[in-house]
Amino acid sequence: MVAAFRLVGMFATLVMLGIASAASAASDRIALVFGLGGYQSLPGLDNTLNDARDMAATLERIGFDVTLSLDTEGGEMRQLLDDFAFRAEVADLALIYFAGHGVEVQGENFLIPVDVRASTNREVQRQSVSLTQVLAAVERARKMRIVILDSCRDNPLGDVIDTAATAQAGSVAADAPTRGSGGLAPADPDRGTLVAFAARDGQVALDGTGRNSPFAQALMDKLVIPGLEISLMFRQVRDEVLASTGNLQEPHTYGSLTGVPFYLAGPAPGQTDVAGKTAEDAWAALRPDQEEQLLALADLGDTRSMVGLAYMRLNPNEGRFDPQAAAAFLQRAADAGSPEAQYELAKLYEKGLGVARDQARALRLFRAAADQDYADAINDLGFMHYQGLLGLPADPKAALKLFERAADLRHPQAQFNFAALIDDGLIDGKGPLDAARYLYAALRSGSSDVLTLLSDRPTMFKPETRRALQGLLKENDFYAGSIDGEFGPGTRRGIRRAYGLEG
């Protein structure tokens, strides 16, 4: 009974405070900028160093903490990515920009350091950095993850690559195509991550004749515009590059951003700052001209625009409050496969807001979103199974599996709940160290509720779990005191540091 009370009670608390948790997490925006032009055994590039320097300065001007690396060798590039990955865990937004040679080898994209010496696909794979490695460096940022590749200017290795030599390379299929003429393969990042190519997959980007490449120039032009929502910003970058290159080059984005609007250069004068706002309030603050652009994009099938338009119409404080219209936008996006739309539409059917109340349909939509690994839906389904809601029989065993799945997808509330269940001895095969790992992960994910609970009410966890958490804090250089399970000033300071706060 103790475990059930703690699980349900904490779930209710965290659900109510979940939006505030995200808003009060660390607001850091960090960027790692690479510019590679002076290749030791490949043709050099003229504008990449200028692009990187100017991009770093632009990002710093709009509030990013930027690390700039020029003519980077392979070992240094991998170390910088490892360091950035650790910092990204407590950043709201993590952005990586790469200007240099990139190549697609048998379906996988590689960024080429300046010291690469390769004549076969296997050597490219071994000496270069894959896009997968770059994506891993941003994947744990709390709100938004962006990778920008101005790296498809040409294939510097061309036809000299020996494709047959990669038959046993292991990481990609030996018979997959390799583009000797240049361009990159389509990217498929995880949800919540956006990858921007200077040119659409398979297309070669232009280096430009001025100081900067056409893509870098367009990106810097649009980055600094206050109040320009990020998805619309990349759309405007695309339009500017098409215009400046006579339609010879078309930038393209892959993946999906979260459903919360974001202004890289902050709000425009007189515009409401969306930081800390609910999704409904944040989208409602969008300027009318940008709402018109969202409507146009929605007509083209952009599901994020549909979801944003739905949030606007779910705001009861707005004159455009129209739950039926919101449900229609969400239905279109859900039919197109958006898990966020499926989740939000499920909540409308659960409440009967804008649609007739239909618990069975709500449950189907929750499950559809969960099938796409949408962590909010998985976590909510866990609670429904635990409590026996939406016509489900109470099934704690199924609930535990769902909580674990959501926790492994880095859902902060599920991480806390699953840690509590482990601490109570309800999860076979898992002990105090596992509970501590989930608590540590929840801290790194940016849950201010977990920060408060561990700081003010640590004795809700057993001494063994508290000692294991101190060990993890020490292992990651956040704590230097005794492993005694007592959460004194030193441990509390370590907890704050792990969360991303100093002192």
Secondary structure, 3 states (H helix, E strand, C coil): CHHHHHHHHHHHHHHHHHHHHHHHCCCCEEEEEEECCCCCCCCCCCCHHHHHHHHHHHHHHCCCEEEEEECCCHHHHHHHHHHHHHHHCCCCEEEEEEECCEEEECCEEEECCCCCCCCEHHHHHHHCEEHHHHHHHHCCCCCEEEEEEECCCCCCCHHHCEHHHHCCCCCCCCCCCCCCCCCCCCCCCCCCEEEEECCCCCCCCCCCCCCCCHHHHHHHHHHCCCCCEHHHHHHHHHHHHHHHCCCCCCCEEEECCCCCCCECCCCCCCCCCCCCCCHHHHHHCCCHHHHHHHHHHHHCCCHHHHHHHHHHCCCCCCCCCCHHHHHHHHHHHHHCCCHHHHHHHHHHHHHCCCCCCCHHHHHHHHHHHHHCCCHHHHHHHHHHHHHCCCCCCCCHHHHHHHHHHHHHCCCHHHHHHHHHHHHCCCCCCCCHHHHHHHHHHHHHHCCHHHHHHHHHCHHHCCHHHHHHHHHHHHHCCCCCCCCCCCCCHHHHHHHHHHHCCCC
